[in-house]
Amino acid sequence: MSARWSRLKSWLRSTLGRRRLEQDMDEEVRFHIEARADDLVREGVVPNEAIRRARLEFGAVASHKDAMRTSLGLRWLDDLWCDLRYAARILRKSPGFTAIAVGSLALAIGANTTIFSIANEILYERLGVPHPEQLRLFTLTGDKNVAVHSSWGNWDRLPDGRTTFNSFTYPIYQQLKKDNRVLQDIFAFKDLGHANVTVDGDAQAVQLELVSGNFYEQMKVNPAIGRAILPADDSAPGAGAVAIISDGFWQRSFGRSPNVIGKVINVNTIPVTIIGVNPRGFTGAKSVQSSPEVFMPLSMISLLRADSLGGPYLSNTRLFWVQIMARTKPEVPIAQAQTALNLAVSAAVRATMTLKKDDTMPVLTLDDGSRGLNFAARQFAKPVYVLLALVGFVLLLACANIANLMLARASARQREMSVRLALGAGRSRILRQVLTESLMISFMGGAAGVFFYFMGRSTVPRLFINAWERPDLNLSFHWQVFSFTAAVTILTGILFGLIPAWSSSKAEVGTALKEAGKTATKHRKAWSGKAIVAFQVALSTMLVVGSALFIRTLINLNSIDPGFRADHLLLFDINPPSKQYPAPKDVALHARIEEALRSVPGVQSVTLTDNPLVASDTSTSGFNIQGAPKVERKRGDNSGSVSLADVGHDFLSVMGIPVIAGRAFAPQDVNSPQRVAVVNQTLVRQLFPHDNPIGRRFSLDDNPEKQEWIEIVGIVGDTRYSNLKDEAPALHFDLYNQLQEIGGATYTIRTQMPPEAITPSLRAAVQKIDRDLPLMDIRTQQQQIDATTQQERVFASLTAGFGLLALALACVGIYGIMAYTVSQRTNEIGIRLALGAERGQVRSMVLREATWLALFGVLAGLAAALGLAQLVKSMLYGLKAADPLSFAGAGSLLLAIAIIAAWIPAMRASRVEPMEALRHE
Amino acid sequence: MAKQVDLMQGTLDMLILKAVSLGKLHGYGVLLRIQQISGEQLVIQQGSLYPALYRLEHEGSIKSEWGESDNNRRAKYYTLTPAGRKQLIAETEKWNRMAGIIGAILSLTTNNWTEAEAEVQS
């Protein structure tokens, strides 16, 4: 048994049985003294004298007992306890200071924790599978002649003009899987987006992900109940009409009933058996933040969707559509695997596709797949970093504020510290005491901050999603978040405590005791306090400039006239499965639904479009004017293409888009063989600069053999198209009834009724036609528009909050430092007044000092803001990064606040009575 | 009264261990025994005995229990633990070596310098 063990045991025993220990110590000492006294009496000393001498010989009982406690390792605990009690008493004595310090810190720490947890979730969180770091996502990069002519999936354009995407044809995937020796088994998945699922007669839209048969095995995930999708389920098209559902869907639609296994649901009208439920926290391969509700074998795509243009998806050699991933093999370096697989991709492309003359090979890279396709990080990385920086500033500001307050208090407590030093306290002891106080404040702030975080964590994710979507982003209190908060709390405590602690412990015993209250000249000691206040003002200026920029951006966006009437419009999507409604049945279905909705009570008018306005959707095509010389265009050259939307014949009147010339669509156009369109003013300006377009015809297809002529019947006013920021593009509206195929469409209904009141009857009308068709994404047109300005609104509201907090803190800081200087200079001011200074002069002296201080901070803050604003230039709209209004406004606001905050101390200074001030000590 | 010497730094622990090794003692008893053995030549600040006792107990060299004193009073008695006994043996040995070496150095004359050096190395 080691001495360490014995020490620990003894320490625990004495800590836990503290009262007992103290009694024992007393008794032991008493016994000693009495026994000694007895001996002395036996030697012939008088009893009273014996006791006195025994005590004397023993020495100072209290200090020996202290040494005994030190022997047991209790000393630091006692000191800590003592410091804590003392700190608590000090803080309780000045409730105003404590409230401001703890409150501001709590807001700052709460905001930091929340933003950090969002950042953590969006930027760093990995898929909920064992060893996510092994996952590699296959990514292709190609130049503009790359041999990928049709793709279904996301792609990004790189700065050098090349494009990068992560879709593959199914045959290429098969070949890679077969030839692969350098990675573990390759698996595939495809996010199908919305699918129509009917559970017990209730149609709803859910997210659907298709996965290859080896997906679960390679992801190393076992369903919470039931079984995984196996290779046999994916062996042939339609072989496995089975599904695994997400934990969330299980909860929402089945109440976590274990009887869900074996239940049959309809997915796009196909009966599918549920075989398992995913464990909570498993989100599939697409994204970390949210899970698709239903997972099905990849080969089911043949039943779920109508064949692609080039034939069935699984045998289509031209369409790049599946995403593939694999885990690394520990023994194969990643560079080696990448080289080998890149060759394999080229071989597979050559083996499965017929290449044209100019076609180039895509280049494979094995990207980090630990966060899935990682859309969120790509989309939100910049705003999240900007937010992190902003809350960081807020925290710094709160720290500066508390440091400043504590510094002022430290000077006020100079005398106390001198007394303690004079009584024999070591400097380290005083340093520790003051640090204990600041850490106590920071811990209270941290605890309250965590409380704010828990209150805010259900609302904050709402800022990042559309109003009509389910908040899937779950901010859980991860250990990373906890350690972040703990670290921030301790760091801030040390940060704002260190300077005051240092200055306290430096107190000179003699001078401070003598000097107290007697200095008649300007105090040089307030210098560090003033520097901190100037720093605070600079930080506040930066934050206020930031919020002004973002608020102005939002105001600019909100004042944009979209070109149509967005009020009282209800939108929802209907997505007929292409298998049940192959073209042209889908067009006929939409016509029936449109007609049925028109007679629903409360509906004023109905229309639909395949491309809702201001919803971040675009569709473009070529535009070939009949009789005009044909334009030769290369692939990837979009110069001649224009935007379009296929709409119902009432579209213009429902949306309130004005007809400038010609006519709108008429009901008789619907069945007319002559296709008609209306064009917007921008299109006329760009493509018919000199002649009247009405009566002219155009074709969407560049290929002369496939040209179908569409007649322009009217010119309509410009509207915003995919978002609010961009001016109207050249745009034409075509009549959907005259198309062969439309697929999913967004219905637009003008009604005076609130959305939730009319939705049930709309749903009933649609389900009378097809009970498996759900109404998806029910929202108002205004919500739809707001969704495109989501980020701007988040930024405007968050930065406005930060700005307000910053202003309040700056106010407190300036007031604090000025009040402190005035109280320190009471004597000086008294002398000035006695010597004949006007009260107004004294007041303006104080105000002038505060103004200089603020001016210095404001200028520094504006300079810093000017630099930082360049970084967020791309997030602003309708104003320059160096927006004069925002900068001038923020600067003058801060100055005004500074003067207001200094007003009370200035008044107090001017009211000093010379006699009192001079008599005072 | 004989001339008293102050206790050397670090030797109190050893004396306590030795005193307790002869049988269980309360704190005052330890004091008496040390004074008795030393022939009243050592001065021990009475109160400083206890921090040392507590430290030794904290480290596991001695253990304590409450018992009855000769005059039927409650007193805390200390006894040596096996670890303490080992420590005492080790310390005693160290002390003797140290004393030997230092004695040799202090009684050094020029001609047996090398001899003393050899002894230090052993």
Interface residues (C-beta under 8 A of the other chain):
Chain A: M1 A3 W5 S6 R7 S10 W11 D24 E27 E28 V29 F31 H32 E34 A35 R36 D38 E57 F58 G59 A60 V61 S63 H64 K65 A67 M68 T70 S71 L72 G73
Chain B: H26 G27 Y28 L31 Q45 Q46 G47 S48 Y50 P51 A52 Y54 R55 E57 H58 E59 G60 W66 S69 N71 R73 R74 A75 K76 A83
